[in-house]
Amino acid sequence: MKSRFKVSVDNDRCRRFGICADEAAQLFRLTPRGGLHYQRAVPADALEAVKAAVRSCPTLAISLEERR
């Protein structure tokens, strides 16, 4: 089943504080070199964690959208 939600990160705004990785570790991960890797498709069981990551991002770099 295809995910109904998609997450994206504005790399120009993201400062790699890692709060998203704390909130939704199943989708966001900071690399040892300081980069951010993330999964775009949001599994249904991770939706609430991703919403928390979006709300917690201090630079408002994360967006979540529903696919139609």
matplotlib code that plots the C-alpha trace (Angstrom):
import matplotlib.pyplot as plt

x = [0.0, 1.3, 1.8, -0.9, 1.6, 4.9, 7.5, 10.0, 12.8, 13.9, 17.7, 18.3, 16.4, 17.4, 20.3, 20.5, 19.6, 18.3, 15.0, 13.2, 15.4, 14.5, 10.8, 10.6, 13.7, 12.1, 12.1, 14.9, 18.6, 21.6, 24.7, 28.1, 29.2, 26.3, 23.9, 20.2, 18.8, 15.1, 12.4, 9.9, 7.0, 5.4, 4.2, 0.8, 2.3, 4.8, 2.3, 1.9, 5.7, 6.3, 3.6, 5.5, 8.8, 7.1, 5.8, 9.2, 11.4, 12.8, 13.5, 10.2, 12.1, 9.9, 6.6, 4.1, 1.5, -1.2, -1.1, -4.4]
y = [0.0, 3.4, 6.0, 8.8, 11.3, 12.7, 14.6, 17.1, 19.1, 22.5, 22.1, 25.8, 26.3, 23.1, 23.6, 19.9, 20.4, 16.8, 17.5, 15.7, 12.6, 12.7, 12.9, 10.5, 8.3, 5.9, 8.6, 11.1, 10.4, 12.7, 11.3, 11.3, 14.1, 16.3, 15.7, 14.8, 11.7, 11.1, 8.9, 10.8, 8.3, 8.4, 5.0, 5.2, 4.1, 7.0, 9.8, 11.2, 11.2, 13.0, 15.6, 16.1, 16.6, 19.2, 21.1, 20.9, 22.1, 25.5, 26.6, 25.4, 23.4, 20.3, 20.0, 17.2, 16.9, 14.5, 12.9, 13.0]
z = [0.0, -1.0, 1.8, 1.8, 3.3, 2.1, 4.1, 2.7, 4.1, 2.9, 3.0, 2.9, 6.1, 7.9, 10.4, 11.4, 15.1, 15.1, 16.8, 14.0, 14.5, 18.2, 17.4, 14.5, 14.4, 12.0, 9.3, 10.1, 10.8, 11.2, 9.5, 11.2, 8.8, 9.9, 7.0, 7.3, 5.7, 5.7, 4.2, 2.1, 2.3, 5.8, 7.1, 8.8, 12.1, 12.0, 11.1, 14.6, 15.2, 11.9, 12.9, 16.1, 14.2, 11.9, 14.9, 16.7, 13.9, 15.1, 11.5, 10.0, 7.4, 7.5, 5.6, 5.5, 2.7, 2.0, -1.4, -3.4]

ax = plt.figure().add_subplot(projection="3d")
ax.plot(x, y, z, "-o")
ax.set_aspect("equal")
plt.show()
